[in-house]
Amino acid sequence: MKAATGNILIYIYRGSSDKLEKHSDFFINSFSELVSDILIITDKPGLKVDVAGKFNNLKILLFPLGSNVFRTLWDVFKDNKLQLFNYDGIIISTNFCYGPVLIDWKTFFKKIESRKLDYWSFFPFNSECKDKEESREIINPVFIYFSRNVIKDESFRIFWNKFPEGPCDDDAVVFRSLIKQLRNQNHEYLFNYEDLRRRSDCYQRDYSLELIKRGCPVVLRDAFLGGYQESFKNGNGLSTFETFAYLKKNNFPVNVIEDDLLVNLPISQIKKILHLNYFLKDYCQENFDRSSISAKTALIFFVYYEDLVQVCCSYIQNMPSESKVFIVSAKEELLQRYREFLSSCTKFKVEYRLQPNRGRSEAAYFTTCADVWEKYDFLCLAHDKKTSFISPPIKGESFMAHCLKNILGSEGLVLNVQQLFRENPKLGILEPPPPVFSAWDSIATNPWGQNEKEAQKTLAFIGGQFIWDEKPIGPIGGMFWVRSKALTRLLARRLKVEDYPPEPLAHDGTFLHSLERLYPTIAQSNGFLTGWGISEEYARVYLDNMYHKLEQNGDFVSVMDIVRIKVSNGLSGYPLIHKLVKKVYSILKNKCG
């Protein structure tokens, strides 16, 4: 690096890719008016960085995976070639945060200058380190700034010349050692809010929105990547969602957060964290502009049952004008019946296609109508449905209605779906929520059914890298809206009729059953999100169905508690059997409760 001058940003990058992730790229480039040089420390050989020529100097150093930040920095400071002690200011940060939010760094630093601090950090480390196990829970430094007063101080140089040894080898211990060296320097934790710390052990995550409103320019990634369970356990699941909504409303590029989630978490987790649930009105506002959104929309509808023509046509006719409808069947005579029934419908064009009796709706979507995906931006995929292996027939009828009401329930609902895709460029799939009634009430607790092994084979067949989802949220029933770009990896496989299982088809555990659970995972691999869409009218019924299911589970768990106590008391003299009963009880309670 050239002769040191101005400020330097030392950025510690522990990423999953050999290309700088978008949130890190945005974070680094945001310092263009504040720092002259960039030093990136990473464990990724050949890391690709694009800083668009905004900085005088850029240097990338490798460090062993797993070493703590300050020990790494010790090696860096000892390298006199870097001339770190000659800078006016040193900023140390990691890729554990997003920012800056709602304020640029130049403005933020000007505000801090009035406090005349020699060094500062956003958040404090834990105050104590009792043992090595506890030390692993202490986060690395998110952001630390050292001014020229500190840099030229002899104690600061002595610290880096002799790395301290503490009772545990972690960043908090080392940082406290540095603070002891700098006793005479004026320092502060800018966002050490005791009121928030008293209310939550993880206040930087649980109160991330409150911190932003109080002026903090960064958000911890853990607020989003920490998973939904902690947010649900400690609160109502709103904290991360409200933070995201606030950032989006105030023009922070939330796509960097979405992209970060998409490469680090399974899509079912992302959907919960961002609460990607959309309640669709059955009508449009008076000023709704429909001219620009229906021209590139198509419906692919596979039909098989003669006695469902009328009910299916009632949904098909809800497609808006200027859209295109493709009706596919393995029966020529059935296609003729649809021609006759829709002959009076002139608001959109209809094309009829015949296919072999193999592959059902999936063959219609991806083989018979493979060319459609190249011509249209948004597609609605649907089919008629019966469940002949389940009685009485109303169960199958209810399932089909559940799917179709939430994707084709009215023309207004369809237009609102298209508007939703336009407003959310990362939304790849919009699907009905899973059924929680009748024969499908176990889907929430056992979403894979008998399809997990087949799904792994299917992903291998498609090819590429996917994030495996233990709790898939695919559209059960195989009906959904999709942005055509969201499934390009599947379309690139160019499925042929022979790729689908022949008839008669098993009730579960086939390529088709696994595929419908994998659509969100495939869309994720293409950089798109999946959400649930439900008509406002149907949502009233769905909420009661969900609560009724919870009540049933609660009754079952209560009964299990009584049985466990009585059985356990009777088996107290048989420890092995007693242990087995407890284990079975635990498994059942986790699945049902």
Stockholm file with secondary structure:
# STOCKHOLM 1.0

chainA/1-593         MKAATGNILIYIYRGSSDKLEKHSDFFINSFSELVSDILIITDKPGLKVDVAGKFNNLKILLFPLGSNVFRTLWDVFKDNKLQLFNYDGIIISTNFCYGPVLIDWKTFFKKIESRKLDYWSFFPFNSECKDKEESREIINPVFIYFSRNVIKDESFRIFWNKFPEGPCDDDAVVFRSLIKQLRNQNHEYLFNYEDLRRRSDCYQRDYSLELIKRGCPVVLRDAFLGGYQESFKNGNGLSTFETFAYLKKNNFPVNVIEDDLLVNLPISQIKKILHLNYFLKDYCQENFDRSSISAKTALIFFVYYEDLVQVCCSYIQNMPSESKVFIVSAKEELLQRYREFLSSCTKFKVEYRLQPNRGRSEAAYFTTCADVWEKYDFLCLAHDKKTSFISPPIKGESFMAHCLKNILGSEGLVLNVQQLFRENPKLGILEPPPPVFSAWDSIATNPWGQNEKEAQKTLAFIGGQFIWDEKPIGPIGGMFWVRSKALTRLLARRLKVEDYPPEPLAHDGTFLHSLERLYPTIAQSNGFLTGWGISEEYARVYLDNMYHKLEQNGDFVSVMDIVRIKVSNGLSGYPLIHKLVKKVYSILKNKCG
#=GR chainA/1-593 SS CCSCCSEEEEEEECCSSSBCCHHHHHHHHTTTTTCSEEEEEESCTTCBCCCTTCSSEEEEEECCTTCCHHHHHHHHHHCGGGCGGGSSEEEEEETTEECCCSSCHHHHHHHHHTTCCSEEESSCCCSCCCSHHHHTTSCCCSEEEECHHHHTCHHHHHHHHSCCCCSSCSHHHHHHHHHHHTTTSCEEETTCCHHHHHHCTTHHHHTHHHHHHTTCCCEETHHHHTCHHHHHHHSCSCHHHHHHHHHHHTTCCTHHHHHHHHTTSCHHHHHHHHTCEEEECSSCCTTCCCTTTSTTEEEEEEECCGGGHHHHHHHHTTSCTTCEEEEEESCHHHHHHHHHHTTTCCSSEEEEEECCSSSHHHHIIIIITTTHHHHCSEEEEEECCCCTTSSSTHHHHHHHHHHHHHHHSCHHHHHHHHHHHHHCTTEEEEECCCCCSGGGTTTTTCTTTTCHHHHHHHHHHHCSCCCCCSSCCCCTTSCEEEEGGGGHHHHTTCCCGGGSCCSSCCSSSSHHHHHHHHHHHHHHHTTCEEEEEEEHHHHHHHHHHHHHHHHHHHHHHHHHHHHHHHHHHHTTTCHHHHHHHHHHHHHHHHHHC
#=GC SS_cons         CCSCCSEEEEEEECCSSSBCCHHHHHHHHTTTTTCSEEEEEESCTTCBCCCTTCSSEEEEEECCTTCCHHHHHHHHHHCGGGCGGGSSEEEEEETTEECCCSSCHHHHHHHHHTTCCSEEESSCCCSCCCSHHHHTTSCCCSEEEECHHHHTCHHHHHHHHSCCCCSSCSHHHHHHHHHHHTTTSCEEETTCCHHHHHHCTTHHHHTHHHHHHTTCCCEETHHHHTCHHHHHHHSCSCHHHHHHHHHHHTTCCTHHHHHHHHTTSCHHHHHHHHTCEEEECSSCCTTCCCTTTSTTEEEEEEECCGGGHHHHHHHHTTSCTTCEEEEEESCHHHHHHHHHHTTTCCSSEEEEEECCSSSHHHHIIIIITTTHHHHCSEEEEEECCCCTTSSSTHHHHHHHHHHHHHHHSCHHHHHHHHHHHHHCTTEEEEECCCCCSGGGTTTTTCTTTTCHHHHHHHHHHHCSCCCCCSSCCCCTTSCEEEEGGGGHHHHTTCCCGGGSCCSSCCSSSSHHHHHHHHHHHHHHHTTCEEEEEEEHHHHHHHHHHHHHHHHHHHHHHHHHHHHHHHHHHHTTTCHHHHHHHHHHHHHHHHHHC
//
